[in-house]
Every structure is written in C-alpha cells, then in structure tokens.
C-alpha cells in the first residue's frame, strides 16, 4: 500500500467551505483522511512526506472546454501534450471537445479518446461527444450509447446547432438520459465578423460580431428548453446581456448553466488594438463593461464554471492579417494564474474562483472528483497564489504557442499537481 | 554630414506611414507644405529630382489598383528611385506563400521603401513588423488609406486656402471605406467639421463617436457644406445586401445638381475614384470644371506621394548596415 502525507498545507475545499491549515493523507491514489489534527501525534511509518510549505492544497482543477488536435491534427496538440500543459496549470481533469478529424460522434471514437488518454496522458481526460453526426448540425448522435461509453456531455464544440427543430429534438431526447447539452451560442449569420462589433471594430475596419449573435441563440434555446426539459449549458458567454438572460431563466426554474473563459475574464476588445491575432477568439473578446459583468456574474454564481477554452492553433494559421487568421487561444497553463488576478483585485473570493473550476464542473459532468473528501481520487493541486512570474510562450508545454498572455506578468503559480496520488508536475 | 543640408534634414518623426492615426497637425502640415513644392516641380518640363537617388522602392499591391500604384510609381521615379512593381493576386497568395513570407523575401532584396496595398485591415501594419525598411500604407482593407487623405487635404487647402473651419461632407459607403476613415481622422486633426451621409446599413457601429455628425438625409447633410466628398460604392454591395438597388441608392444618395444645390454655392465636389457614374455621382456633376476637382486630386496624388517618400527617405540610414 502506497501512502503519501501532504503536510504544512493550507487546505481549501470549496465544496465544504474548508479553509484551514492542515495535512492530507493519500492511500493508494485516494484521499484517505485530512484535517488540522491529522498527524498531530506522529506521522505513521511508511508514509512518504510532501511538505507543502504553507501553500494552498485544493482539489485539482477541472477544465470543461479543451480542444486538441488528436485525432487528425496532431501537429497542433496531442492528448499527451495537452495533458502536460494541464498538469503544469494545475488541471487534473480536462474535457476534450469533439471537433477533431474525425469528429467524436461515435462510440468507437469515445473509446479511442479514453484509451489514448489512459495510455499517453498524465491527467484524467474525458470527451464530450458531438450532438450531431459529423458536427454537421443535421442528425443527432447516439446520445444514450455515447453516454454509456463515457461521454461526459454533448456539444458540437465550436459550432452552434443552428437548426431549431434539430435542437428541440436533441434537448427533448437528451433529457431522457439526463445528458448535459452544451451549446456554442452563436447565430452564424450574425457572427461572420472577426471581432466584437463596436466603435473599435469600426475604427480598425474589421467586421464585427454583435452581442446579439450570442443572446438570440441563448434566448431561442431557452424557449425550447421550457418545452422540452433537460439540462442545457452554454459553453461560454461573453457579454453582459447573456449574464442577465441566464439569471432570469434560472429564476424561472430552468436548468440552465453556463461557463466563461479565463481569457474573457481578464482581457477585453482593446487587446485586439494592434491586430494581434492571438486575441482573435470565438466568441470575441468584448468591451470592458462586458468583462466586468462577466466577473460580477461569476462572483454572484450566475456563471457556473471557468474554462480555459484551450484551442491550439499553429503559426501557419495565426500569422495572417486579422480577418484571415484562425480563431482561438491556448489557456490550460495560464487558467489558474490568470484567473487568480480576479482574487488579487478583490473581485471575488478565492473559494468562489476555485468552486468554478472544481466541484461545480464535477457535478455538472457527473465526475467523482473536485472535492477534498475521504474516498475520492487524490486529484490535487498545490499552488502559491502570491508568486509572480512572466509568461514565456517558449516554456509552455503546448505544441502551439498561441497564448494571449505572452509576456504578461501573472501572480500565482502551481507548485505541484497530483493525479490519482501520483505527482505529474512539480515546479522546480 | 549631409544631414545639415536643409534638403535632406529629417522633418517627419515616423519610420512608416501606416495611417493618419498617430500623426500630429504639424506632421500633416509638414507633408502638405513639402507637397506644394512638388506640385510646382511636376508642372515643369524637367520633373526629376534626386531625393531618392540610389534608393529602391517596391510597390507591393495585393489588390488591383491603377491610380494609386501608378501614382506611387511616378512619384518614386521623379525622385530618382529605382521602382519595382509587384502585383500579387490575393488568390495565389492564399494558396501558397503566406503574406509574411512574401514580405520576408522582398526584405532580403534590401529595399528602402515598400508601398503596400492589401485587402485586409491591419495587413500593412503586420508586414511593417516583419521588414526592416520604411513602409507606406497604400490602403489596407477597410482601415486606412493615408496618402488619399493627404492628397484630398492638399487639394482642399490649395483651393480654399485652409482646412480649419471648413465643413466637409463624406457621402456613401462609410462602412467599408478606408478613404473615409483616413479623411475623418485627418480632417478632425486639422480642425475641419466632418459630416457623414449614408444609409444606416453603410455606417460602422459607433460612427457618432468618430468625431462626425451623422446624416441619413443627403439634402440636410449637404446644407452649408464647403466640400462634398463622394465615395465609391462597390456594385456587389448594391444588389440587396446593403442597399436594395442601384436605382434606389442613386435616388437617395447619388450626387446630382439638385442635391448639390443644398451645399454652399462654392462647394467643391471630390471623389477618390474610380467613379461609378450614374450610381453615386451624376456624370454632369463629375465633369463640371467649376465644381469638380476630381482630376486635380489625381495631380495632387503624385505630389503628396513624393512628399511622403521624400520625408520617410530622410530618416533612412545613409551608411550601409553591416
């Protein structure tokens, strides 16, 4: 029996509200015990000791929105390199999007992801399966069988299900399996632009994507949800109006949840200013007012989860004029550190920030992790929230280096990441 | 040191001309004053001078252009530069070599000045970061076309004696127009009052914060104007996507004598070309030598581009870089 004792930790378990100095014992990959009085008498023989030096020990992070290139575009990112980036970012469970070649729309492909992840990855990886076959938006996938095979939720990833009738049937059918339906909320016809539609897009001469491209789709889906029942999740919202819509729907009792990306919490459209394509995201970075509304929505619980929306794109598709460049930015490795800025700024408490990346996504996806509790897998992160560092793109673990945080100063660094009791990352 | 010579002393504190944004009123006045001199030079029998002797100028046009490209070519040649024209159809670029690779290849040939036109906003700025020479923006997408705004300003200043205090109406497809953006910026810097006149579908979001007055009714918008600046409307935008038809567009936004009568009696008519006669401008108005300065704009274009080339070349290193 392998036993590891994590001592001198500041234990934070956002699910139970625990935040106090203490120790934690891991036995055979599972949390065996924890608390301020554990090891008070003595440390038992045969326990390997990890000294946390007063840093925070919390459940490892769960990132609900990660794109990789496997299968089909391994030059951008493989499941292994994504998992290495995740480990360095304190993420112990990542959920990959089905937008691969081929798309994850079949039981065999869910098996492939699970198997490849187990064989090559260093953190837990689960797939969301496609909502429609080939992500073509026309025919629904085998939601029941895919769920049994291990798909934790269903989404067309970076594509919206545009056809209202298809979406209505998907919501209705998925409700029967209690499957989570995840929408990339965007009306394609309104979203042909390349950045937020605003005074700035007008000045830069770039075509805009208005906020209504997002809100119209969310409003439509909520109308459908009223009639179908089931669980509906917006993968990431980007504007103040969406926060209001979600809050209102929830007051009316709809089972709607939503996420926000760490980039949208700390950046805004002004970062696009000099046509930097690493800031070209979908949905687009919006105004500072929108960013503040997203932060407020996260603080008051309207927004449930924070995602990295990690989307590796190589230089060949990013080194173009803004309008021609691909959408997307990587974010696994900067997820925690960039989000911690909100805590340092006093925008929200640390516990709320960690909730949005631990037990809340775990519950949404039905995962038995995200908490510090005896019997659960020892998926842990030890981090020092105060240590400053500068993001050096060359040092990131992702194959693609398209980080919008390049050369930025962030505060808060992962010291050690533990998955199933095994250390998978350690800061030198 | 040759820099003590007034003819070659630096006068313009920028390495590139990427847009009007970032220029000061002094920068603009300096360029216009210099251009005034070149207007005279261009009207003489001997039009050559030597400010750019030994320099290599590359005209890199990713979008078809006759007027702007030939204007830059002539400007460079009259200043004694070796001028090379490169027209690259955007389709071949997309298929093979990337934009950045093209720029790096050209940069290896040691040009001193590259003039770039590209269909995407921001493309010229992107390229300016990848090359070591001076870059002039000859139009990038819907963003800026600084030499057009400068030649418009020179035309107005020579006719009206000033820019400050004039009321200028810019009419047409503001949404897609780099000419409009550069002109709005320049005219604001120089103290003119700017109006834009267009249907709502051809105006960018937030236009009211660009420092302009917005009009949808052309007659009202033209009242009291000193300058009427017409913009080209691309024909494919007139078949129902932005406006219903050519006929309806001309009815409400085409410049004819009837609408022009709302402006001041001495108002001048301008157009950056090429014109769609009968679509945005009536032929008779365009050709009226008392009102239209459209051909004069072309003449001023060469002089302004000579002034820009000259002032940027003065900042170039004279010693070979090792």
Boltz contact constraints between the chains, C-beta under 6 A:
constraints:
  - contact:
      token1: [A, 197]
      token2: [B, 205]
      max_distance: 6.0
  - contact:
      token1: [A, 198]
      token2: [B, 205]
      max_distance: 6.0
  - contact:
      token1: [A, 198]
      token2: [B, 206]
      max_distance: 6.0
  - contact:
      token1: [A, 199]
      token2: [B, 206]
      max_distance: 6.0
  - contact:
      token1: [A, 199]
      token2: [B, 209]
      max_distance: 6.0
  - contact:
      token1: [A, 202]
      token2: [B, 204]
      max_distance: 6.0
  - contact:
      token1: [A, 202]
      token2: [B, 205]
      max_distance: 6.0
  - contact:
      token1: [A, 202]
      token2: [B, 206]
      max_distance: 6.0
  - contact:
      token1: [A, 204]
      token2: [B, 121]
      max_distance: 6.0
  - contact:
      token1: [A, 205]
      token2: [B, 121]
      max_distance: 6.0
  - contact:
      token1: [A, 205]
      token2: [B, 141]
      max_distance: 6.0
  - contact:
      token1: [A, 205]
      token2: [B, 142]
      max_distance: 6.0
  - contact:
      token1: [A, 205]
      token2: [B, 143]
      max_distance: 6.0
  - contact:
      token1: [A, 206]
      token2: [B, 121]
      max_distance: 6.0
  - contact:
      token1: [A, 275]
      token2: [B, 122]
      max_distance: 6.0
  - contact:
      token1: [A, 275]
      token2: [B, 125]
      max_distance: 6.0
  - contact:
      token1: [A, 319]
      token2: [B, 100]
      max_distance: 6.0
  - contact:
      token1: [A, 321]
      token2: [B, 120]
      max_distance: 6.0
  - contact:
      token1: [A, 321]
      token2: [B, 122]
      max_distance: 6.0
  - contact:
      token1: [A, 321]
      token2: [B, 123]
      max_distance: 6.0
  - contact:
      token1: [A, 321]
      token2: [B, 126]
      max_distance: 6.0
  - contact:
      token1: [A, 322]
      token2: [B, 122]
      max_distance: 6.0
  - contact:
      token1: [A, 323]
      token2: [B, 120]
      max_distance: 6.0
